[in-house]
Amino acid sequence: MKQSLIEQFSVLLGKQYVLIADEDKAPYLTDWRKRFTGKALAVLLPKTTEEVSAIVKLCGSSHIAIIPQGGNTGLCGGATPDNSGNQVILNLKRMNQIREIDAVNQTITLEAGCILQTIQENAAAKSYLFPLSLGAEGSCMIGGNLATNAGGTNVLRYGNTRDLCLGLEVVTAQGDIWNGLKGLRKDNTGYDLRDLFIGSEGTLGIITAAVMKLYPLPISQWTTLVATDSIVSAISLLNLFQKRAASLLTGFEMMTQESLALNEKHFPQMANPLKGNPPFTILIELSDHESEEHVRQLLEIILEEAFTANMISDAVIASNLSQANSFWHMREHITLAQAEEGANLKHDITIPLSSLDRFIKETDALMRQKYPGVRMINFGHLGDGNLHYNIAPPLGSDPKVFNQTHEKAIYELVFAQVEVCQGSISAEHGVGQLKVGDLRAHKGVIAHELMKTLKRALDPQNILNPNKVVSI
């Protein structure tokens, strides 16, 4: 049966787009962090929505599960197959066409395999901004961004991927094609199917295309690094910028002393320009549609007020685009520095800003008490409460041994603290297979059962990304 199915895939797509050799499948079988590795019957590379539909129908009739995959940059194993060898990976990288840029409606219609950076560049060429921005934007794809409801550095101003999407094209678990590609900002006609599929990680349907919002390209952007001595001061600074700059505030990122010290260790060119690498370094960006002079003056006024109120002790304003980019590179290289340092335990969480100081102080203290010498490499999108709370093993210890020994207990400790502070165990990376076992306790019995009900209703055969997000 399997050989017959492979032959049918080959007739449908062409043999070169049905990967069955081990060496050809290998790049698709392991997640970005190399935490999860599986096996696959084949890797399929469709070019059209109709081909995706036909694949789903073939798999449904043969009871073969499908693992939808984009750029394979996820951090929770959501696009990795299991070890059975009976699943197929459906990679959408060939579905990479921008179907339309509607300048009047300020929308862009594109296929799921479009790389995020390519979308940004195409929008900019038409003098528009596509504001979704991630560290993996050079390789991640919009279908995966939608499937995980990705966040990034501009959520403070523009929202998550969900907030940027107006319409979807989706292939259902039965192989039907739902065309919801309408660029409408108002459509109050019953259940919002778009929101049902966004964030579902390919478990309810396969997103093949989308209509996304565009925004006028800012005339000027000013970026600054400022030094604060505490999370309390950092949040006060955020409130000040929100009050004075309102929607001009497009970035507010927090980096700890430890995270930037690790950066400099592995990337000496990334040294913090602020004196003494302060306890907390805040990266702030203002974007304006009026003039360079207007936003620069506003930034200086707000910083002066912050100095007077003792919220900050030092500040450096980028003098040109190159320096502004270097500030952002500092922030983006923390993840790379962690990878250079060795395996570490990552937590992508959201905490209400009013509880963030408590969370960090109490959780840090518990960590140091239970695991002497551990290092907290924390950073995050402070403007929306998204904290990347990461645990590196003590210097001199074997990272793999430390993680294998303590991973379960450390996750339980962090998640328990998240619950105390009424936060979320996943802010922007999704659930995948990494957190599927934690979801029931976090969401609550009723919410979890409702999610399972949706899964059973839309995918009764459980062929779409099984055992991700919810298990049925």
Secondary structure, DSSP 8 states (H G I E B T S, - for coil): -HHHHHHHHHHHH-GGGEE-SHHHHGGGSB-TTS--B---SEEE---SHHHHHHHHHHHHHHT--EEEESS---SSSTT---SSS--EEEE-TT---EEEEETTTTEEEEETT-BHHHHHHHHHHTTEE-----TTTTT-BHHHHHHHT---TTHHHH--HHHHEEEEEEEETTS-EEEE----S---SSS-HHHHHTTSTTSSEEEEEEEEE-EE--SEEEEEEEEESSHHHHHHHHHHHHHHHGGGEEEEEEEEHHHHHHHHHH-GGG---STT--SEEEEEEEEESS-HHHHHHHHHHHHHHHHHTTS-SEEEE-SSHHHHHHHHHHHHHHHHHHHHH---B--EEE--HHHHHHHHHHHHHHHHHHSTT-EEEEEEEGGGTEEEEEEE--TTS-HHHHHHHHHHHHHHHHHHHHHHTT-BS-SSS--TTTSGGGHHHHH-HHHHHHHHHHHHHH-TT--BSTTSSS--
